[in-house]
Amino acid sequence: MAHHINVKSTLVLQDTITIETVTGKCDIQLLYGDITKLSPAEKVDIVMVSAFPGDYASLSGTVLGALAYNLGISVRELSMDKEQDLRRHFSCWLSKPLSTQDSPYGRLLCFERRRGSDLTLPQQVAEMFRVFVPVFNNQDKTVITPLLATGHQGYSKIKMLQTMVNGAASWMEGGLPLRCLKIVIYDNINLDVNKEFERLKIQWEARSIRKKKTTMSYDVYMCFDMGDQHWVSHIAKCLQNSREGLKVFASHQDFDKDRVWQDDIFSVMTSCKRVIAVFTPSFMENPECLELYNMAICCNRVKKSAILAPFYIISVPNLPNYLTQVQWVDCRVRKEGEIAEVKIEKACAEIMKKLDQTPISGQIETKDSNREIGVDEDEDKSYAYDVFISYSHKNSSQAEALLQAFKNIDPKIKVFYDRSELTTGTNWLNIIYQCVGLARCVVSLMSDTYMSSSMCREEYNIALARFFAKDDDMQFIPLCVADMESIPSWFSYMKILDARGDKFQQLVSAVALAVSDWLSKDVDHPELLSHLDDLVEYGPVFSTQRDNIVREQYEVDAKLGFQRKRPLNLQKDTSKASSKTQAELEKCDVAICYSDETLHCAAVFCHILDNIYPGLNIDALNKASYLRLQTLDTAKKIIVFISYNFLKSQQSMEELLLALNRQRSEKKQVLYLIQAASPGQRPFFPNLLAYHISLVDRVWIQFEKECLKGKKMLDNKKIVSTNRSDFVGSYTCDLSEFLGLTKLAEDVAEDFARFTTYHAECTTG
């Protein structure tokens, strides 16, 4: 029996299964009607279709036909220029981004039934979900699909529904960030299908409820080493004395060594309003403590809130970089007369103030689950300040005086002063980058300590570049607040106002008044500011510098093609290879960060590097988020492919900031930044990064033309196949991209060879 609908003109939501996971809620929806009638307002990342191998005919009554006739999307044309060919291992291929205007889909994934395969069709479809791991790259995605293989391929609707729902739900529970799977049936409403979907709904939602009921809810979760029980007890006592009935989880949880993701621990952690990590030397030496900490960072992302609160109790030499990303509470005894217990009590009091503002225990915010850095307008507004005060902490008294001057003139002026704006648990580096990139006016308080600080110099450079670029007509005011031995030439592009000694108070009052008048639009520009007539466009300058370097190193030979002018020196010393421990062999040599739009770049780079320097342990970071951070902190080399989508991902931004912070503390080159596509204007700081290679530089197009001289234009595409587990499949890239990635692979390989030779000489000398 069926209820009739006009399947050609509508798309109707019938029912939804909600899966509770450790990373929030995920939905599986059943819909009836025409898949092409999805509203652009409900745009999904991927549309899935099915076909026989090589048969992409746009027949009437099929999904492929509807895509062609209703949206102008030809699957046959997309198949001729695939983004990734994954048919050998996953029975599917992925298209490049769809360029059709008003398309309700981002990309198309075509599933092909393999003729002669030993696998049943349900097994092939279940296997297909594995491909989402590298395609999603730990970023939230939404997918719409017809009920696969039930049209001209004639498979049972009920069997396929079971296969697709069970497969999707299992992967969702396992941590796959598939936020919504829409399953569409191009037919009248089928009561048998509805009944089966309802049965699956009861089964999976009951399972979610059972798992949720077994998880206790607490207010505070403590991450600590068992040797620090004294500090843990004191913190718990302070918290519980502040409020009767406060529940603190301060017990040791055993790790399941056979499981990659400790979901039982994570479930308890996400039920809490706050997670306190007790930083001591023993904490840092305990791998389980570090894993707990990284899981707490994931909690920040899941709950869309800074619930992690590190308490820094005892100084730790060589603190891991990724632990410095989150703003901690400093409870260390660093001056005579300070008492650790007293500082802990003050820290607990601050925690309790904010505890009441947090959602109740066990509540996880899942609304807008794909909201990411830079995407949400409200989040952009939270970074938008009228004034950003850039200063060295040695000059904090002057910074506070400037802050007070603005408050005296107009309390409504929104001023970024780090000591009041950076709260415990936030990613301080991201906030500073975002705020200095959006502030309408930046005031720098310059001194010798300011110029010696790498962070201050970065703030200065971002402000200077924004001023040069006339970015939102922002204003930049450097003030000299202390005597300086010398001023580097790159600081002299702007007039520096003298605010030393007795001049300081009068000048900061004048600056505050001038900026206030400008903000209120009473004047076109603040007084006291120096404006440059000829502003520099920094983008072309950087590009020209990179082009010159590439031209010095490479040429196109009429017979040999694209090659280095100087041969690569890749001679390895293998005499010590057999003596390496298992831990050394498993250590990551190269970690790669990328987004879905640059997956092909990452795969092609790995393919080239494997060919010219085999044996490296390359990690594409297709793993749980908390493990990715540990890998980035220990990898010998980090490759980051930066693009617009990459910068819109909260997780990707965290990884980029960690990599930048790590490079600051390293003498040798660890980080290779690759501009794979235009980063856009927000956030601003990626436009100023020192890119090792930019695949959009004109030099690569010029080299491509030289290589193709006298050849067919079809030769400007390169197809690469790889069996590497992270990137199994075939990938297509432009020849210009391939040439740039070749240089990257050769530079990385030569760096490894140089390090290996140096290390061998040191150990034998």
Secondary structure, DSSP 8 states (H G I E B T S, - for coil): -EE---TTT-EEEEEEEEEEETTEEEEEEEEEE-GGG--GGG-EEEEEEEESTT-----TTSHHHHHHHHH---HHHHHTT-SEEEHHHHSEEE------TT-SEEEEEEEE--TT-SS-HHHHHHHHGGGHHHHHTTS-EEEEEE-TT-STT---HHHHHHHHHHHHHHHHHTT--EEEEEEEESSSEEHHHHHHHHHHHHHHHHHHHHHHHTS---SEEEE--GGGHHHHHHHHHHHHHHSTT--EE-S-----TT-SS-HHHHHHHHTSSEEEEEE-HHHHT-HHHHHHHHHHHHHHHHTTS--EEEEE-S--TT--GGGGSB--EE----STT--HHHHHHHHHHHHHHHHTTS--TT----TTTT--TTTSHHHHHHH--SEEEE--GGGHHHHHHHHHHHHHH-TTS-EE-HHHH--TTSBHHHHHHHHHTT-SEEEEEE-HHHHH-HHHHHHHHHHHHHHHTTGGG-EEEEEE-S--S---GGGTTS--EE--TTHHHHHHHHHHHHHHHHHTTSSSS-TT----SS---HHHHHHHHHHHHHHHHEEEETTTEEEESS--------TTGGG--HHHHHS-SEEEE--GGGHHHHHHHHHHHHHHSTT--EE---S-HHHHHHHHHH-SEEEEEE-HHHHT-HHHHHHHHHHHHHHHT-SS--EEEEE-S---SSSSGGGGS--SEETTSHHHHHHHHHHTTTS-GGGGEEEEEE--GGG-EEEEEEHHHHHHHHHHHHHHHHHHHHHHHHHHHHHH-
